Amino acid sequence: MVSNRTRRFVQRRARFLCEYCHSSEQVSSDRFTIDHLVPQSLGGTDEPDNLALACTRCNQRRYNFTTGIDPVTQQEIPLFNPRNQKWADHFIWTADGLKILGITPTGRATCYRLDLNDELKYESFIQRSRKAWVEVGWHPPSEDPRQEQ
């Protein structure tokens, strides 16, 4: 179990955003979880360099996976790791802010494995939530790159 001090450190480091889908913890009805980049079941530790802030959706979908299939190349690719990769190097928002697009094999494999846009199940529920957040100015994070219109 991660200490409260470590949890606060991870939250601040992530700017209170899920480090995968960039949803804001501040507009969530649930406190975000602490994800182990190398899962504990695979020998991962509670050291801060192995931890990421994750919304419940992303944490549950990531489970103990460390790789995913890039739908373009069909190759198995390591999932996005926020400790040694920058989100903006692998993902971009659609111009309307409703979908995350993977722009690299890592980004695409992560989008697919975590179903970041609810395209495989839940009938695009997260896109409807993002639409409401966009309408009130809560989403997407201002520093995240967007597709050109």
C-alpha positions in Angstrom: 0.0 0.0 0.0 1.3 3.4 -1.0 1.6 6.0 1.8 -0.4 9.2 1.8 2.8 11.2 1.4 3.7 9.2 -1.7 0.2 9.5 -3.1 0.3 13.3 -2.7 3.7 13.3 -4.5 2.3 11.2 -7.4 -0.8 13.4 -7.7 1.2 16.7 -7.8 3.8 15.2 -10.2 0.9 14.2 -12.5 -0.8 17.7 -12.1 -3.9 15.7 -10.9 -4.4 14.2 -14.3 -4.7 10.5 -15.2 -1.3 9.9 -16.8 -2.9 7.8 -19.5 -6.2 9.5 -20.6 -5.4 13.0 -19.1 -8.8 13.2 -17.4 -8.7 15.5 -14.4 -9.0 14.0 -10.9 -10.7 17.2 -9.8 -13.8 16.6 -12.0 -14.0 12.9 -11.2 -16.5 11.4 -8.7 -13.8 9.0 -7.6 -10.3 9.6 -6.2 -7.8 8.4 -8.8 -5.7 5.2 -8.2 -2.0 4.7 -8.0 -0.9 2.5 -10.8 2.3 0.4 -10.8 4.0 0.7 -14.1 5.7 -2.6 -13.5 2.8 -4.4 -11.8 3.4 -5.7 -8.3 2.4 -9.2 -9.7 5.5 -8.9 -12.0 7.9 -7.7 -9.3 7.1 -4.0 -9.4 7.8 -1.8 -6.3 6.1 1.1 -4.5 9.0 3.4 -5.4 7.8 6.7 -6.9 9.5 6.0 -10.3 7.3 2.9 -10.7 4.0 4.8 -9.9 1.6 6.7 -12.0 -1.7 8.5 -11.2 -4.5 6.7 -13.1 -8.3 7.0 -13.2 -10.1 3.9 -12.3 -11.0 3.2 -15.9 -7.4 3.3 -17.1 -6.1 1.4 -14.1 -8.6 -1.4 -14.5 -8.0 -1.7 -18.2 -4.2 -1.7 -17.9 -4.5 -4.4 -15.2 -1.1 -6.0 -15.2 -0.4 -5.5 -18.9 2.9 -3.9 -19.9 2.4 -4.3 -23.7 -0.3 -3.9 -26.3 -0.8 -4.5 -30.0 -0.4 -1.5 -32.3 -3.4 -1.8 -34.6 -1.5 -0.4 -37.6 1.5 -2.7 -37.5 0.0 -5.6 -35.5 3.2 -5.7 -33.5 3.4 -6.1 -29.7 4.6 -2.7 -28.3 5.4 -1.6 -24.7 2.6 0.6 -23.3 3.2 4.3 -22.7 5.3 4.9 -19.6 4.8 8.4 -18.1 8.1 8.1 -16.1 10.3 8.0 -19.2 8.0 9.2 -22.0 6.2 12.5 -22.7 2.4 12.2 -23.3 2.6 14.8 -26.2 5.2 12.7 -28.0 2.7 9.8 -28.3 -0.8 11.3 -28.2 -2.9 14.1 -29.6 -6.4 15.2 -29.0 -8.9 15.5 -31.9 -9.7 19.1 -32.6 -13.0 18.8 -30.7 -11.2 17.4 -27.6 -13.3 14.2 -27.5 -10.8 11.6 -28.6 -7.2 10.7 -27.9 -5.3 9.7 -31.0 -2.1 7.6 -30.8 0.5 9.1 -33.1 3.2 6.5 -32.5 3.2 2.7 -32.2 3.3 3.2 -28.4 0.5 5.7 -28.4 -1.7 3.5 -30.7 -1.0 0.3 -28.6 -1.9 2.2 -25.4 -5.1 3.7 -26.9 -6.1 0.3 -28.0 -5.2 -1.7 -24.9 -6.8 0.9 -22.5 -9.6 1.7 -24.9 -9.0 5.3 -24.1 -12.0 6.5 -26.2 -14.5 3.7 -25.2 -14.7 2.6 -28.8 -14.5 -1.1 -28.0 -17.1 -1.1 -25.2 -19.3 1.3 -23.2 -20.7 3.0 -26.4 -18.2 5.9 -26.3 -19.3 6.9 -22.7 -16.1 8.7 -22.0 -16.5 10.8 -25.2 -19.9 12.0 -23.9 -18.3 12.9 -20.6 -15.5 14.8 -22.3 -18.0 16.7 -24.4 -19.6 18.0 -21.2 -16.2 18.9 -19.8 -15.2 20.7 -23.0 -18.4 22.7 -22.9 -17.6 24.1 -19.4 -13.9 24.6 -20.2 -12.5 21.7 -18.0 -11.0 19.7 -20.9 -8.7 18.9 -22.5 -5.7 20.1 -20.5 -4.5 23.4 -22.1 -0.9 22.2 -22.6 -1.9 19.0 -24.5 -1.5 19.1 -28.3 -4.6 19.1 -30.5 -5.2 18.1 -34.1 -5.4 21.0 -36.5 -8.9 21.9 -37.5 
